[in-house]
Amino acid sequence: MPDEPLVLGIETSCDETGVGVVRGTTLLADAVASSVDEHARFGGVVPEVASRAHLEAMVPTIDRALKEAGVAARDLDGISVTAGPGLAGALLVGVSAAKAYAYALGKPLYGVNHLASHICVDQLEHGPLPEPTMALLVSGGHSSLLLSSDITSDVRPLGATIDDAAGEAFDKIARVLNLGFPGGPVIDRYAREGDPGAIAFPRGLTGPRDPAYDFSFSGLKTAVARWIEARRAAGEEVPVRDVSASFQEAVVDVLTRKAVRACKDEGVDHLMIGGGVAANSRLRALAQERCEAAGIRLRVPRPKLCTDNGAMVAALGAEMVARNRAASDWDLSADSSLPVTDPHVPGHAHAPGHSPGHSPGHDHVHEVSKENLYS
């Protein structure tokens, strides 16, 4: 609808420059420039390489997103950006760009949380989030169970990884198997032709005295690596497909088991899964199977919206505007360890007569910039 907030979102927490444009809960554009190929030869993301790639891709990606959406920058109701968590240098590029555009256009600025954005993106596919929402977020840097009664102001962590995140474990095992980087997609592909029950790999933190909702994949990673090393030392062939399937099954078994348990314990009748690992085909299948058995509705965005993207940041920004949340101040900075309990970074109190995001001394700059740049 025309009266719904039109927001541009910028995501640069890791190795992908994402820019999305959202009107309310409708996705208008989702432009991504990935630097993953530049990191592949190192076997992982190199922060400095990622930061430089963001610098080069930022303006062209924003221009592409606006063109795809069919809107002018001056028509935006706000600009949102991932303020954290993530790689500090990469975050700074995005925050700096968002501040520059918002400042020049005279638009409110919203620094938002990367994890909360991964939850909010589901609105673009399945409509408004139920309240409360139970979310399982799994990516290269995070494995978390979160309960949110209001995605713009109240996100409560129930559990998280205490060591390696699920996506990180996928990358490390792919490296041991010489399958390249990133590991998630290639292991998923090999696992489809393997036997998930071929090797009994351990399930971390699933004992009766272990934390109910926390995750641990470091022990699993070590167990798989040692099993592979033992086969190679004995001069035996490593069954890559069976190893991939058995490792993957150990990961998704724990993830889905704990997520369904959390829904039951909290009395929530639905589960949302997000983050890059949510694109994994076995995770989706097992989650669907277990949710149906428990009478829980499963919500999982399409794979492209699960990985890091600007659409998710724009979605949360649009929700901030719609709910009249305070915009961020111009001194907004990146926070590589921004807690998930802070869905966004609000500004301080504003002087009477000035809307959020507009500092009293900056109005003349807004007017001059709008005339010269985006009129």
C-alpha positions in Angstrom: 0.0 0.0 0.0 1.3 3.5 -0.8 0.9 4.7 2.8 3.1 1.9 4.2 6.7 2.9 5.0 9.2 2.7 2.2 12.6 1.8 3.6 16.0 1.0 2.2 18.2 -1.5 4.2 21.9 -2.0 4.1 23.6 -5.2 5.3 27.4 -5.5 5.5 28.0 -7.7 8.6 30.2 -10.2 6.8 31.2 -10.9 3.2 28.0 -9.8 1.3 27.0 -6.3 0.4 23.2 -6.5 0.6 20.8 -3.7 -0.2 17.0 -4.2 0.0 14.0 -2.0 -0.5 10.8 -2.8 1.3 7.4 -1.1 1.4 5.7 -2.3 4.6 5.9 -6.1 4.3 6.3 -6.1 0.5 9.8 -6.8 -1.0 10.5 -4.4 -3.9 14.2 -5.1 -4.4 16.9 -7.3 -3.0 20.4 -6.6 -4.5 23.4 -8.5 -3.4 27.1 -8.2 -4.3 29.1 -11.1 -2.8 32.8 -11.3 -2.2 32.7 -15.0 -1.3 35.0 -15.9 -4.3 37.7 -13.6 -3.0 37.7 -15.5 0.3 37.5 -19.0 -1.1 41.3 -19.4 -1.5 41.8 -18.6 2.1 39.2 -21.1 3.3 37.2 -18.5 5.2 36.2 -14.9 5.4 39.1 -12.4 5.6 37.8 -9.2 7.4 40.0 -6.7 5.5 39.1 -8.2 2.2 35.4 -8.1 3.1 35.6 -4.4 4.1 37.3 -3.4 0.9 34.8 -5.3 -1.2 32.0 -3.5 0.6 33.6 -0.2 -0.2 33.7 -1.0 -3.9 30.2 -2.5 -4.1 28.2 -0.1 -1.9 27.1 2.7 -4.3 26.5 0.5 -7.3 24.5 -2.0 -5.2 22.3 0.8 -3.7 21.7 2.3 -7.2 20.8 -1.2 -8.5 18.3 -1.8 -5.6 16.6 1.6 -6.2 16.3 1.0 -9.9 15.0 -2.5 -9.3 12.4 -1.2 -6.9 11.4 1.6 -9.2 11.7 4.3 -6.6 13.7 7.4 -6.1 15.9 7.9 -3.1 14.0 11.0 -2.1 10.8 9.0 -1.8 12.2 6.8 1.0 10.7 7.1 4.5 13.9 5.9 6.2 17.2 4.1 5.9 18.1 1.1 8.1 21.5 -0.5 8.5 23.0 -3.4 10.3 24.8 -1.9 13.3 25.9 -5.3 14.7 26.8 -8.0 15.4 29.4 -8.8 12.8 32.9 -8.0 11.5 33.8 -4.5 12.9 35.4 -3.2 9.7 32.6 -4.5 7.4 29.9 -3.1 9.7 31.6 0.3 9.7 31.4 0.5 5.9 27.6 -0.1 5.9 27.0 2.2 8.9 29.0 5.0 7.2 27.2 4.6 4.0 23.8 4.6 5.6 24.6 7.7 7.6 25.8 9.5 4.5 22.6 8.7 2.5 20.3 9.5 5.4 22.1 12.7 6.1 22.1 13.9 2.5 18.4 12.9 2.0 17.1 14.2 5.3 15.7 10.8 6.2 15.6 9.1 9.6 18.4 6.5 10.2 17.8 3.2 12.0 20.7 1.1 13.2 19.3 -2.4 13.6 20.4 -5.8 14.9 21.5 -8.4 12.4 19.9 -11.3 14.3 16.5 -9.5 14.8 16.6 -8.8 11.0 16.9 -12.5 10.2 13.7 -13.0 12.1 11.9 -10.1 10.6 12.6 -11.1 7.0 10.0 -13.8 7.3 7.3 -11.2 7.2 8.2 -10.6 3.5 7.2 -14.1 2.7 4.6 -15.3 5.2 3.1 -12.1 6.5 3.2 -10.4 9.9 5.1 -12.3 12.6 3.0 -14.0 15.3 3.5 -12.5 18.8 5.4 -14.0 20.5 7.6 -15.6 17.8 10.0 -18.5 18.5 13.0 -18.3 16.2 15.9 -20.7 15.6 18.7 -18.8 13.9 21.6 -20.8 12.4 24.4 -19.3 10.4 28.2 -19.2 10.2 28.5 -17.1 13.3 25.3 -17.8 15.3 23.2 -20.7 16.5 20.5 -19.2 18.7 17.0 -19.9 20.1 15.1 -16.6 20.5 11.7 -15.6 21.8 10.3 -12.3 20.7 7.1 -10.7 21.8 7.9 -7.6 19.7 10.6 -7.7 17.0 11.3 -4.0 17.4 11.8 -3.9 21.1 11.7 -7.3 22.8 13.9 -10.3 21.8 14.8 -12.7 24.6 17.6 -15.3 24.1 16.7 -18.8 25.4 19.9 -20.5 24.2 22.9 -20.1 22.0 26.1 -21.9 20.9 28.8 -22.1 23.5 31.6 -22.7 20.9 31.3 -23.3 17.1 28.2 -22.2 15.4 26.5 -24.7 13.1 27.6 -22.9 9.9 31.2 -22.7 11.2 31.2 -26.4 11.8 30.0 -27.0 8.2 32.8 -24.9 6.9 35.5 -26.7 8.9 34.3 -30.2 8.0 34.2 -29.2 4.3 37.8 -28.0 4.7 38.8 -31.4 6.2 37.1 -33.2 3.3 38.7 -30.9 0.8 35.3 -29.7 -0.5 36.1 -26.0 -0.6 34.4 -22.9 0.9 31.7 -22.2 1.8 31.0 -25.6 3.3 27.3 -25.6 3.9 26.0 -25.9 0.3 28.5 -28.5 -0.8 28.0 -30.7 2.2 24.3 -30.5 1.7 24.8 -31.6 -1.9 27.0 -34.6 -1.1 24.8 -35.6 1.9 21.8 -36.2 -0.4 23.6 -39.2 -1.9 24.9 -40.5 1.5 23.6 -42.5 4.4 22.8 -40.3 7.4 23.0 -43.3 9.7 26.3 -44.7 8.4 28.4 -43.2 11.2 27.3 -42.5 14.7 28.6 -39.0 15.3 27.9 -37.4 18.8 25.1 -35.1 19.6 26.5 -32.3 21.7 24.7 -31.0 24.9 21.8 -33.5 24.7 22.3 -35.1 28.0 19.7 -34.9 30.9 21.9 -32.4 32.8 23.0 -30.3 29.8 21.5 -26.9 29.2 18.1 -27.4 27.5 18.5 -24.8 24.7 22.3 -24.3 24.3 24.3 -25.7 21.4 27.8 -27.1 21.0 29.3 -28.3 17.7 33.0 -28.2 18.6 33.0 -31.7 19.9 31.2 -33.0 16.8 33.6 -31.2 14.6 36.5 -32.8 16.4 34.9 -36.3 16.3 34.3 -36.0 12.5 37.8 -34.7 11.8 39.4 -37.6 13.9 37.3 -40.2 12.1 38.4 -38.9 8.7 42.1 -38.7 9.9 41.9 -42.3 11.2 40.6 -43.6 7.8 43.3 -41.7 5.9 46.1 -42.9 8.3 44.9 -46.5 7.7 45.2 -45.9 3.9 41.4 -46.3 3.5 39.1 -44.3 1.3 37.0 -41.7 3.0 33.3 -42.1 2.1 32.7 -38.4 1.6 28.9 -38.8 0.9 28.3 -40.9 4.1 30.5 -38.6 6.2 28.6 -35.5 4.9 25.2 -37.1 5.5 26.1 -38.4 9.0 27.7 -35.1 10.1 24.8 -33.1 8.7 22.3 -35.3 10.4 24.0 -34.8 13.8 23.8 -31.1 13.4 20.2 -30.8 12.3 19.0 -33.4 14.8 20.2 -31.3 17.7 19.0 -28.0 16.2 15.4 -29.3 15.5 15.1 -31.3 18.7 15.9 -28.3 20.9 13.8 -25.9 18.9 10.7 -28.1 19.1 11.3 -28.5 22.8 11.5 -24.8 23.3 8.2 -24.3 21.5 6.5 -26.9 23.7 8.1 -25.5 26.9 7.1 -21.9 26.1 3.6 -22.7 24.8 4.4 -21.3 21.3 2.6 -23.1 18.4 4.9 -22.1 15.6 8.6 -22.0 14.8 10.5 -19.6 12.5 13.9 -20.7 11.2 16.4 -18.2 9.7 20.0 -17.6 9.0 22.2 -19.1 6.2 22.1 -22.7 7.5 18.3 -22.5 7.2 18.8 -23.0 3.5 20.0 -26.5 4.2 17.6 -29.0 2.7 17.8 -31.6 5.5 17.3 -29.0 8.2 14.1 -27.9 6.5 12.8 -31.5 6.0 13.5 -32.7 9.5 12.1 -29.5 11.0 8.9 -29.9 9.0 8.6 -33.5 10.1 9.1 -32.8 13.8 6.9 -29.7 13.8 4.1 -31.5 12.1 4.4 -34.3 14.7 4.2 -31.8 17.5 1.4 -29.7 16.1 3.7 -26.7 15.5 3.5 -24.5 12.4 6.9 -24.1 10.6 7.9 -20.8 8.9 11.1 -20.8 6.9 11.8 -18.0 4.3 13.0 -19.1 0.8 16.8 -19.8 0.7 17.7 -16.4 -0.8 16.2 -14.6 2.2 17.9 -16.9 4.7 21.4 -15.9 3.8 22.6 -12.3 4.7 20.7 -9.7 2.6 19.6 -6.1 2.6 15.9 -7.1 2.4 15.9 -8.4 6.0 17.4 -5.1 7.3 14.9 -3.1 5.3 12.1 -5.3 6.7 13.1 -4.5 10.2 13.6 -0.8 9.4 10.1 -0.7 7.9 8.7 -2.2 11.1 10.5 0.4 13.1 8.9 3.2 11.1 5.5 1.6 11.2 5.6 1.3 15.0 7.0 4.8 15.4 10.2 3.7 17.1 12.9 6.3 17.8 15.5 6.7 15.0 19.2 6.5 15.7 21.4 9.5 16.3 24.0 10.7 13.8 26.7 9.4 16.1 25.5 5.8 15.5 28.5 3.5 15.4 29.1 -0.2 14.6 29.0 -2.7 17.5 30.5 -6.0 16.5 29.0 -7.6 19.7 25.6 -5.9 19.7 23.4 -8.1 21.9 20.3 -9.6 20.4 18.3 -8.0 23.3 18.9 -4.7 21.4 16.8 -5.1 18.2 17.8 -1.6 17.3 20.0 1.3 18.5 17.6 4.2 19.3 18.7 7.8 19.5 18.6 10.1 22.5 15.7 12.5 23.2 15.2 15.0 20.4 14.4 18.7 20.8 10.8 19.7 20.3 9.9 20.4 16.7 12.5 17.9 15.3 11.7 14.4 14.2 13.8 11.4 15.2 17.0 11.3 13.1 17.1 15.0 12.5 19.5 16.9 14.7 18.6 20.5 15.2 21.9 21.8 13.7 21.7 19.7 10.6 18.5 20.8 8.9 20.3 23.2 6.6 22.6 20.5 5.4 19.7 18.3 4.6 18.1 20.9 2.5 21.2 21.8 0.6 22.0 18.1 0.0 18.5 17.3 -1.3 18.6 20.2 -3.7 22.0 19.2 -5.1 22.0 15.4 -5.0 18.5 13.9 -5.2 16.1 16.6 -6.4 
